[in-house]
Amino acid sequence: MPHWISVLAVGLAGIPLLATAQLPPAPAVRVDWTKTVTVSRTTPTLQVVVNPQLLRGAKLHDGSFAALKLLGADYVRYVPWLPYPRQAVAELEPPTKERTSWDFQYIDPTLDDFMQATAGHSVMLNFSTIPAWMWKTDKPVTYPSDPNQVFWGYTQGTEIVDPTYKQAADYYARLLSWYTKGGLTDENGKWHASGHHYKIAYWEVLNEIDFEHHWTPEGYTKFFDTVVEAMRKVQPDLKFVAIAAAAPRDDGAMWEYFLNPKNHKPGVDVDCISYHFYATPPRGEPIAAMQYTFFDQADGFLTGTKFIEQIKQRMMPATKTDLNELGVILPTDSDSNNGKGTVAEPEGYWNLASALYAYLYVKSAQMGIDVVGESQLVGYPTQYPSVSMMDYNTAQPNARFWTLKLLHDNLGPGDKLVATTSAGSDITVQAFATARGKKILVLNKRAVPQTLKLGADTAKSITYVAPSTGDNPPAKKAISGSEVALEPFEVAVIDVP
């Protein structure tokens, strides 16, 4: 069992400061607990992307799944993805009259562990990688025989072989049957038993359709409808998530077309849309500048979110929104992914990245977003190391995971966001009236310590993730008075009597 599970609290000794200077005192925060601004609909959660470090026996396997189970989140997104075709695609060769190639030996073990770790909670599956043979390509797409060998060239082609999309829709229906009905019937009528009878709440139809195969609005809408019709024959109550855009602000035509009910078949509902954001600082930028870049880029994303939500409210107001990939990707990850060496993340990076997620959570709750998913549970050298929520050196959860845990344990749907004055641009504060009491979420956006003045409120205790907590669970301490000292990039929940 990882040692962090038994850790209950962490002291403040030895705080590593990124700068010795301190910003001027922020203006006092004032909260009107009698004035509800909005009621939260927002669930904090995460995504799990399949890679070899999640395989049984791998260094990060045990700690990662223990962390996932400890979190106990809903709407957890699970993505067997293209860099490892044998772990993501269940039918790698086209069927013939004599045989089919259905093979789950490299797929099932990790998914089984995922389902065990999330038992009792809703999950969202996304087998986003369509078999390459279903696409028109200049020559057949080959792939490594080693299931653990990374291969970034599997997803090729922009024109699908079957323009009716029935072939691909049947593939997804069989996948669903494999995991929910105990097995599947292949193209030749042969039954393959799985023994799986999992409960799957949501299925996301493809991933980053603006990047992977470059779908048009008309093509993706038709594909979505065809897949939904086929999969609902297997599980009528399955809910579907659409689009998963990588650059949501760049394709207004997709949102306008897809969210128009007139463009869908009768009876096909869109239960949820999804889209993504990663802060991406320029190569060579120091963390002293990243602390501004991250939040400036987040504000740009949130502006785009407002416009997308306006389109949705106008056309499909009952459809939910899941921001299911939120995080940071350092430019050095590209070198790492392509075998050119890995550069260690700068000091303070993990706390800065965790503060960014907390910021996106606050702003999303204020806008009425339904799900806010941090990306991703496991990254490591050669597989987006800067995106990880696990310390890939120690196999312990890092500050990004513990910040998600802090939010999950204290805040959620049904909480009242009450009127809260600004604490200045360097600190973000939002007060919540919850069933568990009055709470104030605060995050320090800067690399220097700051003091927060609570005005008329007196704090009872504070639970926090900060440089001093390292890779350990959120620490908690009792405080008195109305002033709270914040470490650089600290994220904290203050309990108010």
Secondary structure, 3 states (H helix, E strand, C coil): CCHHHHCCCCCCCCCCCCCCCCCCCCCCCCEEEEEEEEECCCEEEEEEECCHHHCCCCCCHHHHHHHHHHHCCCCEEEECCCCCHHHHCCECCCCCCCCCCECCCCCHHHHHHHHHHCCCCCEEECCCCCCHHHECCCCCCCCCCCCCCCCCCCCCCCCECCCCCHHHHHHHHHHHHHHHCCEEECCCCCEEECCCCCCCCEEEECCCCCCCCCCCHHHHHHHHHHHHHHHHCCCCCCEEEEEEECCHHHCHHHHHHHCCHHHCCCCCCCCEEEEEEEECCCCCCCHHHHHHHHHHHHHHHHHHHHHHHHHHHHHCCCCEEEEEEEEECCCHHHHHHCCCCCCCCCCCHHHHHHHHHHHHHHHHHHHCCCEEEECCCCCECCECHHHCCEECCCCEECHHHHHHHHHHHHCCCCCEEEEECCCCCCEEEEEEEECCEEEEEEEECCCCCEEEECCCCCCCEEEEECHHHCCCCCEEEECCCCEEEECCCCEEEEEEC
